[in-house]
Amino acid sequence: MNKLLKITLCISFCLISACEDHDKTPPEFYVLNTELSTGQLLKGFSFKDLKIITFPNSSNVIPDFILACHTNETGDIIGPMLSHPNLENRFIFLKSYDNITSAQNHFDTLSVIGINPFQTFALDIKPFEIWQIKTNSGETGILLILETRTETKNNTPFAEIKFKAKINIP
């Protein structure tokens, strides 16, 4: 009888564990692009929720940053760029690396934040760069850029980034 009780408890535990809400775990990386959502909504990133959100939204949540395609005066694409929806100074470039291993190691162990003045834009971002971002709540968000892509789609500049994000706790 004791063995049957242990097996029943073990099976119950496994079923409960399998039914937990795994959506609360942030993904390993995020992909943000400049394609407009339904209703011509912009997409941005929220460090508070650690997710990509549309803006404007019914909750009036403003993203900590949005992605744009940086172009020159003739319309040639320079690269992806980040900005805040209200064009506030929020960005500090921390470091660039030649490979993902070095960049990931620094990102994982980062404990000191930059002291340079915040910039309005993070311009021409590239893979293996680390950026510091002042969040809407005043915390420090950190991005590791994994991949970038720019092109022209339907005669419109397009940008996309793949990145890792975390809130830095000094």
C-alpha positions in Angstrom: 0.0 0.0 0.0 2.8 2.4 0.9 4.4 1.8 -2.5 1.1 2.5 -4.3 0.8 5.8 -2.4 4.3 6.9 -3.4 3.6 6.1 -7.0 0.3 8.0 -6.9 2.0 11.0 -5.3 4.8 10.9 -7.8 2.4 10.8 -10.8 0.3 13.6 -9.3 3.4 15.8 -8.9 4.5 15.1 -12.5 1.1 16.1 -13.8 0.9 19.3 -11.7 4.4 20.2 -12.9 3.5 19.6 -16.5 0.5 21.9 -16.2 2.4 24.8 -14.8 2.3 28.0 -16.8 5.6 27.9 -18.7 4.7 31.1 -20.6 6.0 33.2 -17.6 9.6 32.1 -18.4 11.2 34.7 -20.7 12.4 33.4 -24.0 16.1 32.9 -24.7 16.1 35.7 -27.2 13.7 38.2 -28.8 13.2 39.2 -32.5 11.9 42.7 -33.1 11.3 44.2 -36.6 9.9 47.3 -38.2 6.9 45.7 -39.8 3.7 47.4 -38.6 1.1 45.3 -36.8 -2.6 45.1 -37.6 -4.0 48.6 -37.4 -0.6 50.2 -38.1 0.7 49.7 -34.6 4.4 49.9 -33.8 6.2 47.2 -31.9 8.7 47.9 -29.1 10.2 46.1 -26.1 9.2 46.3 -22.5 11.9 45.4 -19.9 9.2 45.4 -17.2 7.3 42.6 -19.0 10.4 41.2 -20.8 8.4 41.0 -24.0 7.7 42.7 -27.3 4.6 44.9 -27.2 2.6 46.9 -29.6 2.2 50.6 -29.2 -0.1 52.3 -28.6 -2.0 49.7 -26.6 -5.1 49.6 -24.4 -3.0 49.4 -21.2 -1.1 52.6 -22.2 2.2 50.8 -21.7 5.0 52.6 -23.5 7.8 50.4 -24.7 11.3 51.1 -23.4 12.6 51.2 -26.9 11.4 50.8 -30.5 13.3 49.8 -33.6 13.7 51.9 -36.7 15.7 51.7 -39.9 18.4 54.4 -40.0 18.7 55.9 -43.5 20.8 58.7 -45.0 19.4 61.8 -46.7 19.1 59.9 -50.0 17.2 57.1 -48.5 20.1 54.5 -48.4 19.9 52.2 -45.4 22.7 52.7 -42.9 21.5 50.1 -40.4 19.0 49.4 -37.6 18.6 51.9 -34.8 16.9 52.1 -31.4 15.0 55.0 -30.0 12.5 55.8 -27.3 8.9 56.6 -28.5 9.2 60.1 -26.8 12.8 60.6 -28.2 14.3 60.7 -24.7 18.0 60.1 -24.0 18.0 56.5 -23.0 21.0 54.7 -24.7 24.6 54.0 -23.8 26.9 51.9 -26.0 28.9 49.6 -23.7 31.1 47.4 -25.8 31.4 45.5 -29.1 32.9 42.0 -29.6 34.2 40.0 -32.5 32.3 36.9 -31.6 29.2 35.7 -29.7 31.1 33.8 -27.0 33.0 36.8 -25.8 29.9 39.0 -26.0 27.7 36.4 -24.2 30.3 36.0 -21.4 30.4 39.8 -20.8 26.6 40.0 -21.0 26.2 37.2 -18.5 28.6 38.7 -16.0 27.9 42.4 -16.5 27.7 44.1 -13.1 29.0 47.6 -13.8 26.9 50.0 -15.8 28.1 52.7 -18.2 28.6 56.3 -16.9 28.7 58.0 -20.3 25.9 60.4 -21.1 22.7 58.8 -22.5 22.1 59.3 -26.2 18.8 59.8 -27.9 19.5 56.9 -30.4 21.4 53.7 -30.6 22.6 54.1 -34.1 23.8 51.5 -36.6 23.7 48.6 -34.1 25.6 45.5 -35.0 25.8 41.9 -33.8 27.8 41.2 -30.6 27.3 44.8 -29.2 26.0 45.4 -25.7 23.8 48.4 -25.0 22.6 49.9 -21.8 19.1 51.3 -21.8 17.4 53.4 -19.1 13.9 51.9 -18.7 10.6 53.8 -18.2 10.8 52.9 -14.5 14.4 54.2 -14.2 16.0 50.8 -14.0 18.9 49.7 -16.2 18.2 47.4 -19.1 20.9 45.6 -20.9 20.7 44.3 -24.5 23.0 41.9 -26.3 22.6 42.2 -30.0 22.8 38.7 -31.6 21.8 39.4 -35.2 20.7 42.4 -37.4 19.1 42.6 -40.8 18.2 45.5 -43.0 16.6 45.5 -46.5 14.0 47.3 -48.6 10.6 45.7 -48.5 7.8 47.0 -50.7 9.9 50.2 -51.3 10.2 50.7 -47.5 13.3 50.4 -45.4 13.0 47.4 -43.1 15.1 46.5 -40.0 15.1 43.5 -37.7 17.2 42.6 -34.7 17.6 39.4 -32.6 18.7 40.1 -29.1 18.9 39.0 -25.5 17.6 41.3 -22.7 17.9 41.6 -19.0 17.5 44.1 -16.2 20.9 44.8 -14.7 21.0 44.6 -10.9 24.2 46.3 -9.8 
